[in-house]
Amino acid sequence: MARLMLISMLFLWAGSILMVQSGDPTLFFEWNVTYGTIAPLGVPVKGNLINGQFPGPNINSTTNNNIVINVFNNLDEPFLVTWNGIQHRKNSWQDGVLGTNCPIPPGKNYTYKFQVKDQIGSYMYYPVTAMHKAVGGFGGLRVNSRLLIPVPYADPADDYTLLVGDFFNKGHTSLKKILDSGRNLGRCDGVHLNGKVAKGDGKDEPLFTMEPGKTYKYRICNTGIKTSLNVRFQGHTMKLVEMEGSHTMQNDYDSLDVHVGQCFSVLVTANQEPRDYYVVASTRFTKREVTATGIIRYNNGKGAASSELPPAPVGWAWSLNQFRTFRWNLTSNAARPNPQGSYKYGSINITRTIRLANTAQRVDGKLRYALNGVSYVEPTTPLKLAEYYGVADKVFKYDTIPDEPPSDNNKLTLAPIVLNMTHRNFVEIILENHETAIQSYHLSGYSFFAVGMDVGKWSPEKRMNYNLLDAVSRHTIQVFPNSWSAILLTFDNCGMWNLRSEIWDRHYLGQQLYASVISPNRSLKDEYNLPEGVLTCGIVQGMPRPPPFSS
């Protein structure tokens, strides 16, 4: 069968050179990470900029594109970026977390090379080192559908990225010192929308513009470090169409709770009187509600936005009920021509159940967060490198936590946590939250089916209420206070993959682990070799490279 050969071409896009060659196109970027002054809440703060931008530049890609990003670290401390939700099939070397990659030293660079293989949707990138995420270094990452794959809605008039997040005016260095001293970060100082907050004085520049009568796509991501946010458009409804890489049933919402690390895509139609309107983001589950706004402007519209803002919902039961309305669109195509619903996850037998309970405790007077009684500590040698070089026993032990929470909740151990997962096993993970604070978890390298969520304690009888038909396939899930969430997935992507709290003080103080998935075949069919030019550190630095997989 003849292959379509793409004509090579070269052009500028968003300050970067994009080259299209025969086969899957490759996008090339060069990023310079620097310090710079930012002031989303009006208070000058030392921030992290990418090519002088806060937030960082959007990455606009298409299914199966190859992405090459050369990151120059011009900070005075190590820096590392992860691509939240990109699955990196067979290629955890590019995940950009400290369990797989050495951080980029000051004054050095590292080139990420990965493919957005068989994915579509709205994602983000952000730094994982220290508390850098609190002051920038994050941005949107979109993966568009290929032209030959239809999407279940008409092409929008434009495609916008809306990054919302909490913000702390103390700056990342002070936040790190607070956590290192064993204290809690406390409440955020405010909320931003794309790094800005409208003043409401009639002089605000719009975040976005719309033509009357046309429909627009908004990709909404919570890039904050701690706080769930409710997002709503004054006078307009949102039609949910995509969530973290899956097309959803297209329900209309007046507002959406977006938890830390999550991304939604919605359609908004400009069907109101032509003037300015507010897009609103409010903190959720906090003692004091903090609200921020941005301007949405109708072209040729007349009139300022009304000062009467749509109210935020109250309580987390509302949010739990909203989660239950999210459904997978079984008939639409995703990255491939076959419908999403052709994968019958509900008929697969579970081979392992892992129950993970988060706890907050003090060790030597300092606050730590843990999973099943173990608080994760970062070794100086990345786990994946230690495993690949055959020195894992000198860096970590496998299965240091049990598959269910220990009966003694007062005992806490500090250690790396690596679960040894059998390749291609279908696994049930129960995330249990016995605390009064909401949790948000992300699993790298995979999407999973969020089949259940409820209050109280989980028990095997709860499986009777699982959604085994059209649960949304996604990569981030919240767990409400004194509640549980259940996910199902097949561990078929070889590598070292991070299950982490997206609540960044919890992540920094130990609420994370890694899942090691090794192919028994040691074959290139299952996992790529260590890339050329990869940074090495810790005990593997200077060691000879192991022999590569040959087939």
Disulfide bonds with the S-S distance in Angstrom:
Cys102-Cys537 2.11
Cys221-Cys263 2.07
